[in-house]
Amino acid sequence: MFLDGTHPAPAAIITTEGTSSPNPAYLTWVRQDKLIFSAIVGTLSFTLSPLVSTSQTAKDATDILAQTFARPSRDHIKQLKDHLCHISKGSQTISEYMQAIKRVVDELALLGKPMDPEDIIDRVLDGLDPNYQSVVDTVHA
């Protein structure tokens, strides 16, 4: 809530019957936001913490981090797709082979490029060795 902006800061000052006073809800919000901000900074390495040092809120810090690191590069996506095309069962167990494909497919999905399930099945079948030809034939039938 603090990180995605759905819980914005309440007004710092409230006015009741012509009298202005500090808003206790604002003070609580600031305290909570500072705790979250400190937790974020505490997880960053010494070299990354300056990126968020000018942030005023925890949301600002996460926005900066997202803009810096969460943008999927086209080259990275192409590299993953190319890697996926070259995965073959080879000497791996079937479980290891499937996990290798799943890792790449999951990473593509995280980068906003999910694969169609039929394309995943085709990729799995294409990388199997001749020992699995009966399985490939059955699936294609």
C-alpha positions in Angstrom: 0.0 0.0 0.0 2.8 2.4 0.9 4.9 1.2 -2.0 2.3 1.3 -4.8 0.6 4.6 -3.9 -2.7 3.2 -2.8 -2.2 4.5 0.7 -1.1 8.1 0.2 -0.2 10.4 3.0 -3.1 12.1 4.8 -3.2 15.8 5.3 -0.5 17.0 7.7 -2.7 19.6 9.3 -6.4 19.2 10.2 -8.7 22.1 11.0 -11.5 21.6 13.4 -13.8 24.5 14.2 -11.3 27.0 13.0 -8.4 25.5 15.0 -5.5 23.9 13.1 -3.5 21.1 14.6 -1.1 18.3 13.5 -2.9 15.3 12.1 -2.1 12.2 14.2 -2.9 10.0 11.2 -0.2 11.9 9.2 2.4 11.4 11.9 1.6 7.7 12.0 1.8 7.5 8.2 5.2 9.3 8.1 6.6 7.0 10.8 5.4 3.9 8.9 6.7 5.1 5.6 10.1 5.9 7.1 10.3 2.3 8.6 9.5 0.9 5.1 12.0 3.2 3.5 14.7 2.2 6.0 13.9 -1.5 5.3 14.4 -0.8 1.5 17.7 1.0 2.0 18.8 -1.7 4.4 18.5 -4.3 1.7 20.5 -2.4 -0.8 24.2 -2.7 -1.3 26.4 0.3 -0.4 26.8 1.1 -4.1 23.0 1.1 -4.8 21.8 3.1 -1.8 22.7 6.5 -3.4 20.1 5.8 -6.1 17.3 6.2 -3.6 19.0 8.7 -1.2 17.0 11.6 -2.6 13.7 9.8 -2.3 11.1 11.5 0.0 9.0 8.3 0.5 9.2 4.6 0.2 7.1 4.7 -3.0 9.6 7.2 -4.5 12.4 4.8 -3.7 10.7 1.8 -5.2 9.8 3.8 -8.3 13.4 4.7 -8.8 14.5 1.1 -8.3 11.9 -0.1 -10.7 12.8 2.4 -13.4 16.5 1.5 -13.0 16.3 -2.3 -12.9 12.9 -3.5 -13.9 12.9 -2.4 -17.5 13.3 -5.5 -19.6 15.8 -4.9 -22.3 15.0 -6.1 -25.8 18.5 -7.7 -26.0 17.9 -9.6 -22.8 14.6 -10.9 -24.0 16.2 -11.9 -27.4 19.0 -13.6 -25.5 16.5 -15.7 -23.4 14.5 -16.7 -26.5 17.7 -17.7 -28.3 18.8 -19.7 -25.2 15.4 -21.4 -25.1 15.9 -22.5 -28.8 19.2 -24.1 -28.0 18.1 -26.1 -24.9 18.1 -29.8 -25.6 17.8 -32.8 -23.3 21.2 -34.1 -24.1 22.7 -35.9 -21.1 20.3 -34.2 -18.7 17.6 -36.1 -16.9 14.1 -35.3 -18.2 13.4 -33.4 -15.0 16.6 -31.3 -15.4 15.6 -30.6 -19.0 12.1 -29.5 -18.1 13.4 -27.3 -15.3 15.8 -25.6 -17.7 13.0 -24.8 -20.0 10.7 -23.7 -17.2 13.3 -21.3 -15.8 13.6 -19.5 -19.1 9.9 -19.5 -19.8 9.2 -18.1 -16.3 11.9 -15.4 -16.7 10.3 -14.4 -20.1 6.9 -14.2 -18.3 8.4 -12.0 -15.6 9.7 -9.7 -18.3 6.3 -9.3 -19.8 6.8 -11.7 -22.7 4.9 -14.9 -21.7 5.0 -17.7 -24.1 1.9 -19.4 -25.6 1.5 -22.9 -24.0 1.5 -24.5 -27.4 4.8 -22.9 -28.2 6.3 -24.2 -25.0 5.1 -27.7 -25.8 6.7 -27.4 -29.3 10.0 -26.2 -27.7 10.0 -29.1 -25.2 9.4 -31.7 -28.0 12.0 -30.1 -30.3 14.7 -30.5 -27.7 14.1 -34.2 -26.9 16.5 -36.8 -28.2 15.5 -39.8 -30.4 14.7 -41.9 -27.3 11.6 -39.9 -26.9 10.4 -40.1 -30.5 7.3 -42.1 -29.6 6.3 -39.4 -27.1 6.8 -36.7 -29.8 4.8 -38.6 -32.3 2.0 -39.2 -29.8 1.8 -35.5 -28.9 1.9 -34.5 -32.6 -0.9 -36.9 -33.4 
